[in-house]
Amino acid sequence: MRARLASLGIASFGLLTAAAAPCANRDALRQIVLEQCVAHWLQQHTPAPCERVFLAGPQQQSSGYAVLADRKGGAHFLLIPTRAISGIESPALLEPGTPNYFSAAWQARDRIAAALGRPVPRSAVGLAVNPLHARSQDQLHIHIECLSPDVAQAINRAAERISSTWSPVTIRGSSYSAVQILGEDLDDANPFRILSDRMPQSNRVMADFTLVIAGMQFNTGPGFILLAGTGPAGELLLDSTCAIARI
């Protein structure tokens, strides 16, 4: 049965190989998660082809999520809601009771270590959501990878002047607004809500933004730096080879 489910996963994952093409199936992620991962979880208690499925209850698909290995391979995973949410622009992300998907994505970073076969420090891990203008799928998905080494260096250089209010940061020639988040996890800090409540550019809307979370170990304790920008996709600041963990 597991072999058959795995083959189904490989076949369905082929839906994503043409994700960049104009006529690609922009609902492929939603279909894989809802029609396969969740269905298999409810029927056989296996998440295949996903790595993990979490549901608040047997029928609570509206408050669950799945973790799926990205088709491009490497230490690259996606956190995907088990309800239909188009992306960063969806009002559903700000509704009371909606799970903190970034918090769940941070908790799923153990998949990076499992893929690499070695521990990965929090300061090497990055999460990203792409803006509407730079995504190929219309189902919210949070990228879980390592930070690219040069990106981590740029963030570390700027860290001392980043506080709880937005500060300008330039990374790879693109402008971002950065804010510091303190804490071991993101349970009490929802990046979507932080962006909505403190939009760094008042003439912009949520759909314009990409969000990147960088794990940090400050002198005062663990935390994060949140980057918000309206330029390239945040995913481009991440690295599925996790080269930073070898430095």
Buried (B, 14 or more C-beta within 10 A) or exposed (E): EEEEBEEBBEEBBEBBEEBEEEEBBBBBBBEBBBEBBBEBBEEEEBBBBBBBBBBEEEEEBBBBBBBBBBBEEBBBBBBBBBBBBBBBBBEBBBEEEBBBBBBBBBBBBBBBBEBBEEEBEBBBBBBBBBBBEEBBBBBBBBBBBBBBBEBBBBBBEBBEEBEEEBBEBEBEEBEBBBBBBBEEBBEEBBBBBBBBEEBBBEEBEBBBBBBBBBBBEBEEEBBBBBBBBBBBBBBBBBBBBBEBBEE
